[in-house]
């Protein structure tokens, strides 16, 4: 087969480079895989930003430029593999031959900057197949972008060739480990090194004499040394100033191997979404015990051999520009758990049964090393690639036009899984419901209803951003799908962003005017803003469409009661009791309201409820009534919000702060009702538009 890898990064390297200098994981993987494919007899090319073209280890390495020679090469290929960038497929596709298959090989997480165009379906549809490096990574892209699983294939990473078969069968792995023990950190600095340096003094105190070797820098990404020091210089200085820590920096893989062979523990308090982690694989091949985070693809990569530290309680993960986590309060429990795990692993052979413990540990390490040597090498991966590429060439992948034909979509099976998911969701079995919905998407990845149902579960679980993303996927396949806007509104309401919630509910009603649930939820937003007339109108419209909405009937009664329309409120409460006769809260409301009505004179029946000072009385609402919201926003988890009064609001579309109604204390002296009413109305109008400062100004006038 004739295969080319296209790397659009600016890095200057050839297939020889990872043998001579430190190189990032993705680029090292390209080099080692290309070499292994060439060794199997394939004609392999690497097109990148190399400054030196030529044959290296059986691979034709060329500078990436649109000259006649390269254009002719593109037309002659069986496969072109674009590495780790979305947005080039449509540009490159016309340059390929009729039989050339275009493959996108993805190494990073969905939020990676060069993968932003993944949300553009025309780009991904231009590819014949998508290759991921872990199941976790594939599933993340599927969840976020709705890609079809039958277009995806997982082909995992592997260790550098020098790490293979380090320990003969009759040799002891433990005997080659240093005493006192040595820990190692070999990843880039922004993935947890700050946490490791924070806990290392305590590790060294618990296990005296322990040393830490740090093989870390941005040199592997061909970042200039000055820029590296600007971002991470203080971290490297902390390494040099911490007792027992030896800062070595990035080194070529053959040199790294010599250090890891004697290293006891690979200490990796990972704070970044690893999609695979070649560094972990190579530490496993070196016979190191692994202590790392139970995060992203790391459980998958370590295959049961690592001591995984729970990530519960942490907030945001790290990125290359926002990596400092050691001092953040929400990370302290994780830091404590990592310290405990690292010390426990270092001490696992201490105690009276030392010989037995060492025997068990030797067996564990031997099994770990054999697992890596058996399947996690590039020659083994190259065979998997060849087998898969062959299947791809004899059976055309379902590209965009084919996928849209009904013959390739089993709609009956999709509907069956969808119905099962609905039953499970109604029963509160959300994990099983998600499984059923995902199976439905395997048969029909363009089913807007399924994405909306998944979004409903996300809202209930507090995953609001994901819920909104799923709804946008639903709207991508069905642009005028009003229920998706309903769920978007519920997600914004759960975050107290009432303005955006109003926009979403209003859009749902523009599409579907008889959408009772959207009208009810819109009414609830106006209710929370104190706009009782608008709230009552929306509630009444919802009930005109669907009179059986008990919670909405109850909310309408509360609104009418606050407006002083007691007869109408009584009718609402009576209707609620007709639907649910044994509702004690509504029965109590009705009884109190009837007593109040009896105490009033005929003339007082038409007077609005006011205190002597003119302020409206607040009517309590049972928290279980949920402001009448339908259906998935009921009983949402509380969301902590803060309001920054210094924020400038110029466009209601950009509002992110919660907007709350202006409530005056009931017990405090207030101005005459007529005197403050004009300012109150003005303030409410400002609040609806998100103009918090302007709302406060008129409200404080009298």
Secondary structure, DSSP 8 states (H G I E B T S, - for coil): -EEEEE--S-----TTHHHHS---HHHHHHHHHHHHHHHTT-EEEEEES-SS-EEETTEEEEE----HHHHHHHHH-SEEEEES-SS-HHHHHTTS-TT-EEEEE--S-TT-GGGGGGG-HHHHHTSSEEEES-HHHHHHHHHHH---GGGEEE----B-GGGTT-S-TTS-SGGGS-SS-EEEE-S-GGGTHHHHHHHHHHHHHHSTT-EEEE---GGGGT--HHHHHHHHHHHHHHHHHSTTEEE-----HHHHHHHHTT-SEEEE---S--SS-HHHHHHHHTT-EEEEES-TTHHHHHTT-SEEE--TT--S---SSS---TT-GGGHHHHHHHHHHHHHHHTTT-STTHHHHHHHHHHHHHHHHHHHHHHSBHHHHHHHHHHHHHHHHHS----HHHHTSGGG--HHHHHHHHHHHHHHHHTT-HHHHHHHHHHHHHH-TT-HHHHHHHHHHHHHTT-HHHHHHHHHHHHHHSTT-HHHHHHHHHHHHHTT-HHHHHHHHHHHHHH-TT-HHHHHHHHHHHHHTT-HHHHHHHHHHHHHH-TT-HHHHHHHHHHHHHTT-HHHHHHHHHHHHHH-TT-HHHHHHHHHHHHHHHHS-TGGGGS----TTS--------GGGGGG--STTTT---------TT-----GGG--S--------SSS----HHHHHHHHHHHHHHHHTT-HHHHHHHHT--
